[in-house]
Each structure stands twice: as C-alpha cells, then as structure tokens.
Amino acid sequence: MAVMRIALVSPYSVGPMRGNISTVKRIARSLGEAGAEVMVLPVDAMTFDEMKGRLSAFSPHVIHGFHALYCGDTARRLALFLSIPFVMTLTGSDINDTAMREHPATLSTLLAAAGIVCFDSSIAATVGRRFPVCAGRVSIIPQGVSPLPLTGNHDFGLPPNRMVLLLPAALRPVKNVEFAVHALSGFSAGSNPAMLVIAGGEIDPLYTSGIRSLIAGNPSVAWLGEVAYTRMGDLYSCADVVLNCSRYEGMSNSLMEAMALGRPVLAADIPGNTLLVRHNETGLLYRDESEFMEMAVRLQEGRALRERLGTNAARFVRENFPPRREAESYMTLYQSLLQDTPLA
C-alpha cells in the first residue's frame, strides 16, 4: 500500500519556543503515527533552493504550511514547482493581526491554497468575511494535545509558601505581559500571597526591555526566561494557576498543555481562548482588569475551586482534543485533495 508523503513548511525551528514550533512538531509526530511519511522544512533555517533539493528526492504528495504570511509564499512556490496541492493552516496572528491579514502575501496565499485550515469556527468566520472567495476551501481542525512529561526534578527556585500564577509567554506585545504585571501589583498581601512567574524567551527586544524595567525590583514577579520544553511539564505542575493574557490567540498551546496536566487556568475572554475555557467549568475568563482581579482572588481563596477547574480541564481536553483525531482530520483533508491522484 502506497504511503502518503507530506512536507510541512514551518515558520520557526530555532529561538524561543513559540506555539507554531510546538504545533508543527506535534503534527509531524502524529502524522507519522497515522502512517504518513513527513518532512519538516523550516523557513528560518533553510533556503528555498535547499527545500527544492530535499523535496525532489522526497517527492511529497502535499505541501502543508503554517502561518499564511510567514510560510505562505514558500509553500505556494514549492507546490507550484512540484505541481502538487498545498494546504495552509492559519495559526493566529496571520488572521488576527490586521497588518498581517491585509498583507498582499496573505491574500495571494489564501487564493492559491487548495485547502485552508482554521482551529475553530470563529477564525473560519473571519476568513469568510475577509476573504469570501476562499470560504469554500476552509476546514476546521482543532489542535490536539497530550500531557507533557513530568520528571519531578525541578522546582525552579519558586518559594513554597506563595501561590504561583504562571504566565507562559515569549516576550512580544501580543502576549500582553504588562497587563498581568499591573493587575497583580497589589495582590501579594494576605495569608496566601501570590507571585507572578513569567516563562518565555525574548522575541521582541524593545518589548523585552520594557518588561525588564517594569518588573525590576518587584519581589512578587519573576521572569525565568526561556524554559526548555522538556521541563515545561514540571513548571506547569509547580503552578497554582496558569494565565493567558494575550490580545488575541489562534488556539493557545500553553493553555492546552496546562489544562492537560489538570492546572486551573485564568484567561482573557477572546475567541481563541473561549474554544478551550468554558467559564467556571474548565477555567475562568476575564474581560478587563477588574474581572481579572475578581477571578484571581476567587482562585487564591478557593482551593476546591482550583481543583475542580483543573480536573474538568484535563477531562475536557483529553476528550475533545486528542492528537490522533487532529492527525486523522488532516489525513482526510489530504486524501480529499488527492482523490483523483493515485499515490506513487
């Protein structure tokens, strides 16, 4: 039986951990487990000619890119070179950031793609409104998640007598790190004082400089910098609550990873987050600083609430977002694009 060969075009492979890196690695692994042969081509580490050389030998059936602006032109040109279809997964900023969404390269990518993948119906609706000619080629395939491994060998130097609110976010404006710092500025008093822990590498130097200045001398805020992905499971487990304060999200890998490990989450009430966080069921949502503080106090004072939300969260993502289902959905999409092309 012929094996389907898929080439994944990834926007990043090195530097601080980002959601796109986690997504591509997970999908490559899951597609392999589903029986496909997979080659990953990172645009930040390979030239276009190097990709062409690799693909000439690999002979893929489909090109699959992630992020319409960062990978779209490369995926489109590779597909044209090989005379095969390409799929584009919209990962978040390419559709939520106005400048990226309206960039000519994004439009040309979506017009040329044989298939367009969105993580949820709200993103698909945005595509339909902004790019109506593309609506008929849109599929909704939610991300999958598995619990990260735990070693129990790391405590990250966090004090045992403080409630840890963890914000896993590489430092760039969309992650809105300053919101959490400001909101929690007067939150450390009481019998169960809170500590904000930021975990993520530097992406935007100017933004990072501003965050450094903001937290300098603040004993209630710690920035751990980049934490190795292999240690993130342990870090989530050290947290009492995991935060997401983003201005927009596609579908947050960090939220999913925290929820899969049974951690209670407090997240901004934005479309990408509401796919995962059902208020007062699988986590808590906030719309502004006053609601954030109200929810944070509830979590600080309510251990039973934290345990209930964490248990519900783990069950919810386990039942609704298994990686196997994600891979099977992609395989079905690929097969639909190749239905008149026998695999060789």
Secondary structure, DSSP 8 states (H G I E B T S, - for coil): ----EEEEEES-SSSS--HHHHHHHHHHHHHHHTT-EEEEEETTT--HHHHHHHHHHH--SEEEEESHHHHHHHHHHHHHHHT--EEEE--SHHHHSHHHHTSHHHHHHHHH-SEEEESSHHHHHHHHHH-GGGGGGEEE---------------TT--TTSEEEEEE--BSGGG-HHHHHHHTTT---SSS-EEEEEE--BS-HHHHHHHHHHHTT-TTEEE-----GGGHHHHHHH-SEEEE--S--SS-HHHHHHHHTT--EEEE--HHHHTT--BTTTBEEESSHHHHHHHHHHHHH-HHHHHHHHHHHHHHHHHH--HHHHHHHHHHHHHHHTTTS---
